[in-house]
Amino acid sequence: MKHKELSYLIIATLFQGLLFLYPLSGNTGILFILFYFCPLPLFYIGSAWSYKYLCITSIITVGVISIYGLKLAIAYALIFALPAIYISYYLNLHKQSENGDLIWYPINLIFSKIVIISVLIVTLIILYLGLNIQEYQKTISSIYSNIYQIRPDLELTLEINNLAIMSASLPSIFVTFWIIIFTINLWLGLKLSQKLGNFRRTWHSFDKITLPRTHVYILSFALIVAFLGNGLLMIIATSCSVALLVGYTINGLSVIHYITTANKYRSLILTSIYVLITLFAPLLIPLTILGILDYKNTLREKFK
């Protein structure tokens, strides 16, 4: 291991610990946004070198975080370190073609794995909170009781009127959070390694992101279970449906990026779209539909 690589690993380790522990130490406000960038050092190390270096960094970071609590270290390993190692493995996976060129593992399949990993993380959280719907809702109620212990009236209102809604919606919120966080930090990590001259693989731009065509059938099945099921099965199916819909929304945005490539007003168009969907969330629906229509990965060909 070179001195340069060692220094980057040490910096990444310290930075990860800071990003993970600082927001959880009671420091709230705008600095809580640090938590959102926790996977960034992981994806940088994984894309700049390999998942093996990332394993070393993650083990050291888990050891540092365990000083503050074993549960925190386990949580960090499950929700950040292990997914980043898994994604980084495929990020650096490649084979050599007959003419000597390197063929890298498709970024589309990596994005698909981000969606799947997010669903698995949320499913583990759901099962950790309760193995049946009664136990799960009781745990959710207990969590909110602790959060609102200084305002018992708010907790009572939540428990009586909104507990069922919150129990069903929280996993969907979390799975959306993980997909966006993993995708953004992967993109930033790749950009960072490219800027610092450590980029290992070729990178297809955002306008090439798609989901495998089988995912549309998984979405259909998950929606049926979400509507007809009950208990934890319904909550897990709903989370899976939301994850795939978020994936197709990003797919739809990718199509927009592609069809505006040659447009001289591209920057204005894309900026306007992002501003509008930020201010008015229902505008995400057309993007989701556009992503689903591209389930055969042929929609871009029609705009050539």
FIMIGU-727057 format. One line per 2 residues: their letters; for each residue x, z, y of C-alpha. Coordinates in steps of 0.5 Angstrom, whole numbers, always signed. Example, Ala and Ser with C-alpha at 12.3 -4.5 7.8 and 13.67 -1.06 7.14 Angstrom:
AS) +25 +16 -9  +27 +14 -2
This chain:
MK) +0 +0 +0  +3 -2 +7
HK) +3 +3 +13  -2 -2 +17
EL) -7 -1 +11  -6 +6 +10
SY) -7 +8 +18  -13 +4 +17
LI) -15 +8 +11  -14 +14 +15
IA) -18 +12 +21  -24 +9 +17
TL) -24 +16 +13  -24 +20 +20
FQ) -29 +15 +23  -34 +16 +17
GL) -34 +23 +17  -35 +23 +25
LF) -41 +18 +24  -44 +22 +19
LY) -43 +29 +20  -44 +29 +28
PL) -51 +27 +28  -53 +32 +23
SG) -49 +38 +26  -55 +39 +31
NT) -52 +35 +36  -58 +30 +38
GI) -60 +26 +44  -57 +19 +44
LF) -51 +21 +40  -55 +21 +34
IL) -54 +13 +34  -47 +14 +31
FY) -51 +16 +25  -53 +9 +25
FC) -46 +6 +25  -44 +10 +19
PL) -43 +4 +14  -39 +0 +19
PL) -32 +3 +17  -34 +2 +10
FY) -36 -5 +10  -30 -7 +15
IG) -25 -4 +9  -29 -7 +4
SA) -29 -14 +7  -22 -13 +10
WS) -18 -11 +4  -22 -10 -3
YK) -27 -5 -6  -21 -2 -9
YL) -19 +1 -2  -26 +2 +0
CI) -26 +7 -6  -20 +11 -4
TS) -23 +11 +3  -30 +14 +0
II) -27 +19 -5  -23 +22 +1
TV) -29 +22 +6  -33 +25 +0
GV) -28 +31 +0  -28 +32 +7
IS) -35 +32 +8  -36 +37 +2
IY) -32 +42 +6  -39 +42 +10
GL) -43 +42 +4  -43 +39 -3
KL) -50 +37 -2  -48 +33 +4
AI) -42 +30 +0  -47 +28 -5
AY) -52 +25 +0  -46 +21 +3
AL) -44 +18 -3  -51 +16 -6
IF) -54 +13 +1  -47 +10 +4
AL) -41 +10 +0  -43 +7 -7
PA) -48 +2 -4  -42 +0 +1
IY) -37 +0 -5  -42 -4 -9
IS) -44 -9 -4  -36 -10 -2
YY) -35 -12 -10  -39 -18 -9
LN) -37 -19 -2  -30 -21 -5
LH) -32 -24 -11  -30 -31 -12
KQ) -27 -36 -17  -23 -42 -16
SE) -26 -49 -16  -22 -55 -20
NG) -19 -58 -13  -16 -51 -12
DL) -21 -49 -7  -24 -41 -7
IW) -32 -41 -8  -34 -34 -6
YP) -40 -30 -8  -46 -33 -4
IN) -48 -29 +2  -55 -30 +0
LI) -55 -26 -6  -51 -20 -2
FS) -57 -20 +2  -62 -20 -4
KI) -58 -14 -6  -58 -10 +0
VI) -66 -11 +0  -66 -8 -8
IS) -61 -2 -6  -65 +0 +0
VL) -71 +0 -5  -67 +4 -10
IV) -65 +9 -5  -72 +10 -3
TL) -74 +11 -10  -69 +16 -11
II) -71 +20 -5  -78 +20 -7
LY) -77 +22 -14  -72 +28 -11
LG) -78 +30 -7  -83 +30 -12
LN) -84 +28 -19  -92 +27 -18
IQ) -96 +26 -12  -98 +33 -11
EY) -91 +36 -11  -88 +30 -7
QK) -94 +32 -1  -92 +39 -2
TI) -85 +38 +0  -87 +33 +5
SS) -91 +39 +8  -85 +44 +7
IY) -81 +39 +11  -85 +38 +17
SN) -87 +46 +17  -79 +47 +18
IY) -79 +42 +23  -85 +44 +27
QI) -84 +52 +26  -84 +53 +33
RP) -90 +49 +34  -95 +51 +28
DL) -101 +48 +31  -97 +41 +31
EL) -96 +42 +23  -103 +44 +22
TL) -106 +38 +25  -101 +34 +21
EI) -102 +37 +14  -110 +37 +15
NN) -110 +30 +18  -104 +26 +17
LA) -101 +29 +11  -103 +23 +6
IM) -101 +18 +11  -94 +21 +13
SA) -93 +21 +5  -94 +14 +4
SL) -91 +11 +10  -85 +15 +11
PS) -81 +11 +5  -83 +5 +8
IF) -80 +7 +15  -74 +9 +11
VT) -73 +3 +7  -74 -1 +13
FW) -68 +3 +16  -63 +2 +11
II) -64 -6 +10  -63 -6 +18
IF) -57 -1 +18  -54 -4 +12
TI) -55 -12 +14  -52 -10 +22
NL) -46 -6 +19  -44 -11 +14
WL) -45 -17 +20  -41 -12 +25
GL) -36 -10 +19  -34 -18 +18
KL) -34 -20 +25  -29 -14 +26
SQ) -25 -16 +20  -25 -23 +23
KL) -23 -21 +30  -17 -16 +27
GN) -14 -22 +23  -16 -19 +16
FR) -22 -23 +14  -21 -25 +7
RT) -27 -30 +5  -31 -35 +9
WH) -37 -33 +12  -44 -37 +13
SF) -47 -36 +19  -54 -32 +20
DK) -58 -38 +20  -56 -39 +12
IT) -59 -33 +10  -65 -34 +5
LP) -68 -30 -1  -68 -32 -8
RT) -75 -36 -10  -76 -30 -15
HV) -77 -25 -10  -84 -28 -8
YI) -87 -27 -15  -84 -20 -14
LS) -87 -19 -8  -94 -21 -10
FA) -93 -16 -16  -91 -10 -12
LI) -97 -12 -7  -102 -12 -13
VA) -99 -5 -15  -99 -2 -8
FL) -107 -4 -7  -109 -2 -14
GN) -104 +4 -16  -105 +11 -14
GL) -100 +17 -13  -92 +16 -13
LM) -93 +9 -16  -97 +7 -10
II) -92 +9 -6  -86 +6 -9
AT) -90 +0 -10  -91 +0 -2
SC) -84 +1 -1  -82 -5 -5
SV) -87 -9 -1  -85 -7 +5
AL) -77 -8 +3  -79 -15 +1
LV) -83 -17 +7  -77 -14 +12
GY) -73 -19 +8  -77 -25 +9
TI) -78 -23 +16  -70 -23 +17
NG) -70 -30 +13  -75 -32 +18
LS) -71 -31 +24  -65 -34 +20
VI) -69 -41 +20  -70 -40 +27
HY) -63 -39 +28  -62 -46 +24
IT) -67 -50 +27  -65 -48 +34
TA) -57 -50 +33  -57 -56 +37
NK) -62 -54 +42  -58 -53 +49
YR) -63 -48 +51  -61 -44 +44
SL) -59 -38 +47  -65 -37 +52
IL) -70 -38 +46  -66 -33 +41
TS) -66 -28 +47  -73 -29 +48
IY) -75 -28 +41  -71 -22 +40
VL) -74 -19 +47  -81 -21 +45
IT) -81 -18 +38  -78 -11 +41
LF) -83 -11 +46  -89 -13 +41
AP) -88 -12 +34  -94 -16 +31
LL) -90 -22 +33  -86 -20 +27
IP) -92 -23 +23  -90 -30 +24
LT) -83 -29 +23  -85 -26 +16
IL) -90 -32 +14  -84 -37 +16
GI) -79 -33 +11  -84 -33 +6
LD) -86 -41 +7  -78 -42 +6
YK) -78 -38 -1  -76 -45 -5
NT) -70 -45 +0  -72 -52 +3
LR) -75 -51 +9  -69 -52 +13
EK) -68 -59 +10  -75 -61 +14
FK) -71 -60 +20  -65 -64 +19
